Amino acid sequence: MTRPRASRLSVVDEMFLRTHRGYGTPVVMQGVWRGGDVDPAELVQVHEALARGPLSHTVVRPGVPGARPRRRPGAEPWPVEWASQPIDRDATVEWADDVASRNVDPTQGAGWRIAAARLRGGGTVVSLVCSHVITDAHGLAAILAAAMSGTALPPAPDPAHPFLDDVHDAVRMITVVGARTLRAAAGLALHPSRRAELRSAPVRAFGSQSYQKRAQVPETLIVDVDAERWDTEAARTGGTPNSLLVAVVAAIAGRHDTAVQVSVPVSRRTAANGGSNEIDMTELTVRPTDTPAVTRTLLREAYLRPPMSSPAGFPPELLQLVPDRIAHRLAPDPGERDVLCSNIGTIPAGLADLGGASADAIAARAVHPGIDPRQLAASANRLSAYLCRLGDRYTLSLVSKDRGLRARTTAVLAAHGITAHGWDDPA
């Protein structure tokens, strides 16, 4: 009988794990459900289903050098957190920002939390926060949809002999990575450009007083737009809903006609098992004046290029064999550019109904809880944007370290004939 092998962290998983240890910008995912009156007992059932599934695990350091961290199922979940008092509808985003700051480090316990609040005048808002180490957005949506339907996706099995499993994984990793690393190291002597590539990615020093002077708290915004109007504008301008998103976000982030570097996630997920982050990152250069037709062409070209990875020809898996500081030097934040633009797509239909209460909108985004102001100032990323669709509306979530986010967003969307309805607009 074949014994199950431990579920190990991928290279991308470990990049996100390093951010919990102070290397790079901390990232967690948050889904925010806003709709009718949710029965607390129904939310408890969803919570219990999630606790039985693949979200509920801790990340365990290996007992053998060279082995990757593994996922150990059965983490004790954080309890559902209900707000003590109803909140105003125009305070929804502020509330979501606050509950996203709770600890979800999967090395210290469960890597996810649920919070909820009643809305004055009727309705409920529910937040699910999950460490990006656990899974990606599509994996999280599939796990949550299963839990809301009353089922639970099975967690990865734990090996009968963890130490022997660590030995096997260490041997495999060293064998796979060794030869490719030697070739890359030899290439440094032959190719000066590769040496320059390594020197161009220094470890950021967060102790600088200049960082503190420029630091500020990120500004967040969630808006709903009419899906038919968005799609019509995309077609009218020769683009797609996705290329319109990139054009809009580049215009929001842009200054005059200065080009911005945009990173875009590319899903590699073939089965939504929630086992890891099944994403790569690609990049493109966009000007604030580029039309959706132009960004459509740029996106096509970007998708054909190799994904962003470790520099100078070193195999990405090497990042899992070296100390955090060295790994961060080789690949500080592989997807970090001026702008991150993520089209999450259509939300699974199962997420629209929570125990008989219907959602009127769902937002999905990545946030940065506990980020040190110096880290924020040192980060190259100025704006992150996330788009998802539920029924007849798109919800656009934005996180920016530049001021004036609301005014810039409203103006850019209006230039395309699109009206934005902010979640924090007065009722």
N, C-alpha and C positions, 0 to 999 in steps of 0.2 A: 504494500500500500504506500503511495507517495504521500509524504508529510507535507502539509501546506508551508509555503515560505512566507516570511514576514513581508508586509507591505512597506516598502522603503520609499524614502523621499526622493523625488526627482531633482534634477539640477535646479529647475525653476522653484520648486518647493523650498530648497535650501537657501536660495537667494532671498525669498520672503522671510525665512526663519532668521536669517542674519539681521534683518531689520528689527526683530524683537530684542536682539542683543546689542543694539546701538550702532550697527553698520548700515547706513543708508536710511531712507525715509520709511518709517513704520507705515504699513498698509493693512487695512482690514476692509472687507466688503460689508456693505449694508443694503438690505432690502427694506423698503418702507411701504407698508400696506395701509391705505387710507380708504375707509368705507363705512358700512353700516355698523349697528350695535353688535359687537362680538360678545358672545356668552363666554365668561371666563372658563367654564368647564370645557368648552370646545377648544379653547386655546391650550388648556392643560393637556388635552388628548394629543394635539399636534406636538406639543413639547415632549410628551412621553414617546411618541413615535420617532421623533428626531433622536432622542436619547438612546433608542435601540438601533439606530442606523449608523452609517459610515462617518457622520460628523463627530460622533461621540468617541473620540480617542485622544490619547496624549502622544506626544512625540518623545521617544526615549533615546538617549544617547547610546551608541553601541559599546559593547564591552571589549571590542577588538579594534585596534588601530586599522584604519583603512576601510572599515565597514561604514555604511551609511546609516543615519538615524532611521529608526523604524516606528511604525504606528502601532500603538498598543491599544486595543479596543476596550471599551467599558469605562470611560472617564465619567466621574460623577458630574452631572450637569448642573449649571447654575440655575437657580429657581427663576420662574417667570417674575419679572419685575413690573408691577402695576404702579403708575403714578398715583400719589396719595390724593390728588385733587384733579378734576377735569382741567384741560388746558384750552386756551383759545385756538381757533382754527388757524389764525395768522401766526401762532407760535409753534406750529408743527415742525418747521425746519429747525428752529432753535432747540426744540425738544429732541429731535433726531440727532442733532450735533452732540447734544449732551450725553445721550445714552450710548452713542458710538464711542465715547471715551472710556468705557469700562474695559477692564483687562480681559483679553482673549488670547493670551500667550499659551499655545498648546503644550509647551514644556512645563507649564505650571498648573495645568488643569484643563478643563474643557475649553476648546477653542471657539466657542459660540455662545451667544446669549439671546434671549428673547425679552423684550420690554413692550409695554402697552400703556395707552392712556385713553381715557374718555375725552371726547371733544364737547365743549360747551355748545349746547344747541342740538346735540345728537351726533352719533357716529363714534368711530374708534380709529386710532392710529396704532399700528403694530410695527415694531422694528425687529429684524433678525440681523445680528452682527456676527460675522464669522471671520476668523483669521484667514488671510489669503494662503497660508501654508496648507490649510485643510483641503481646499478645492478651488476651482475657478467659478466664474459667474454662472456658466451653463450647468456645471455639475451641481452647484448649490440650488439652482432653480429646480432641477430634476429631483433632488433629494427632498426639497421642501414640498413640491407638488405631490410626491408619493406620500409624505407624512400627512398632508392636508386631505388626502383621499382615504386616510385611515390605514395605510400600509406603511411599511418601513423597508427601504433597501437594505440588504444585509451588509454588515461591516466586514472588513477584511479579517481573515482568520489570524490568530496568533500562533506562532510556531511552537511545537511541543518542546523544542530544545533551543531557546534563544541564543545561547552562546555558540552552539554549532552553526546555527544559521548566520550569526555574525562572522564566523570564520569563513564560511562559504562565500558570503558577500564580499568580504575583504579580499579574498583570493581573486574573485571575479573582477572586482574593480581595479586592482593593481595590474592584473593581466591585460585588461581592456585598455587602460589608460597609459600603461608604461611605455609601450613602443611609440605611440602617437606623441607622447610628451617628449621623448628623446628626439624625435624628428623635428618637433617644433623648437626645442632648445638649440639643436644644430642649425636650424634656419635663422636664429638670431644672429649667428656669426656671419651668415651669407647675405642677409637682407637687412640693411640699415633701417629700412622703412618699418620693419617689424619691431626693432628696438625703440624707434620713435613712438610707435603705437603704444607700447607699454609705458613709456615715460609720460604720455599724454593723459594717463588715467591715475593721477595721484590720489592717495587717501586724503579725504578732506579733513582739515584741522578745525574742529568746532569750538576751539577755545578763543578764537580771535574776537577782540572787542568790536572790530568793524562789522562782523556778522551780527552782533547783538544790536548795534545801532540801526541796522537795516531790517531787523526782524519784525514780523508782524503776524497776527493770527490770520489763518486762511479765511477768505470770504466764501460763503456757500450760497447756492441758489438752486431751487427746483421749480421748474415751470412746466405747464401742460400746453400743448398746441394741438390744433385740429389735424388729425392724421391725413385726411383727404386733401386738405390745403397744402400740407407739407409734400405729399407725393405729387400733387399737381404741379407745384413749383419746381420740384426736382425734374419732372419730365419736360416742363416748359423751357428750362435752362440747359437741356441736353445732358442732365445727370441722372443719378439714382438717389433714393433716399439716403444712402450711405455717403455718396460723394457730396450731397448737399450738407450733410452734417459736418464733413471735414471743411468745406468752404465756409460755413457759418462760424465754426469754432476758430478757424484761422483768422477770420475777420474780427472776431471778438478779442483775440489775443494780439492781433497785429498792431503795429505802430507805423503809421504812414504806409509806405509800400515795402517795408522791410520784411524779407522772407522769414518764416518760422519753420523750425524742424518739428515735424509731427510724428509721433510713434503710434502705431496701430496694432492691437492684438490680432493674431491670426489663430483661430481655433484648430487644434489637431484632434479634437475629441471625436471618437467614433462610437463610444458607448458611454452614457452618462452614469458612470458608476461612482463618481465622487472620489475616486482613489487618489487623484493628484491634480495638479494644474496642467491641463492639456493645451497649452498655448505657446506660441512663439510670438516674437515681436518683429515688425518691419517698420521702416521709416520712409518719409518722403518730405520734400521741401515745398512749402506752399506759401504763396504771397497772399496778403489780405484781399487783394483785388481779383484773385483767381476765381473763375466761375465754377459751378458744379460740373460742367462739361470738362474743364481743364483738370479738376481734381479727380474726376473719374479716370482720365488717362493716367494721371500720376499714380493712382491707387493700383491700376492694372500692372503698371511697371513695378511697383513696390512689391506686390504679391509674388512676382516672378523671381525676385532677388532672394539670396540666402538670408535666413533670419539673423537678427542680431545675436551675438554670442560672445564667448571669451575672445580676447584679441590675440594677434600675432600667431595664429595657427595652432594655439594650444587647444586641446579637446575640452569641451565644456565640463565633462566629468571630473577634470582635474580640480575644479573648484570645490569638489566634495572631499578631496583628499588633503587639502592644505588648511592651515589655520585661518580663522575668519579674516584677520587683518590682511593676509596675503590674497585670499580670495576676493576681498573687497577691492584690493589694488588692481587685480586682473580684470575685474568686472564690477565697478562701483555700483552702478544701477543700470543694467543693460537696456531697459526700456525708457530711461529718463531723457527726455528731450524738452524743448520749449513747451510742447503741448502733447498731452495724451488724449486720444480720441477713440472711444470704444462704443461701437454699435452692438448692444447686447441682443437686439432683435425682439421678436414677439414673445411676450411672457406666456408660459404654458397656461392653457385655459383653466387647469385645476387650481391655479393660484387665485383666481378671481372670486372664489367662494370659500368663506371661512366659517364653517358651521352654520350655514344659512344666511350669513351676512355677506353682501356683495361689495366688491371693491369698486370704487369709482376711479382710482388711479393707483399705480404702483411705481415707485422710483427705485432704481438700482444704481449704486455708486460705490466708489472706493474712497475712504476717508483716512485721515492720518492722526489717530488718537495719541496723545502724549508726545507729539512731536516737539522737540526742543526748538525754541525760536531761532537758535543758531543753525540748526539743521535745515529749517525752513528757508532761511536766508541763503544758505549754501546750495540748496537744491536748484538744479537747472530748470525744473518744471515750473512753469508759471500758471498753467491752466490745465485742468483735467475735465473731460466731458464724457457723459454716459447717456446713451439714448436707448429707451425701450418702449415697446408698444403694448397697450392693453385696449382692446376694442377699437373705438373710434378716436383714440388720442395717443399721441406720443408724449412721453415724459422725459424732459431733458434735465439732467442733474449736472451742476457745475461746481468745481472747487478751484478757487483762484487765490494767488498771493498778490495779485495786482488789485488796486482799489477801483471802485466804480463798476463792479461786475454787472449789477442790475441795469444801469443806464446803457452800458455797451451792448449787453445782450438784447435789450428791448429795441435799440436802434438798428442792430444788424438784422434781427428777425423782421422788423417793420420794413426794411429795405427790400425784403423778399415778399412783402405782403402777408406776413405771418404774424398773428397776434399771440403774445405770450400771456398766460394766466398763472401768476406766481402762487405757490402754495402758501406763502406768507402774506398774500394780498388780503386786505380787510374783506370780510364776508359781505 
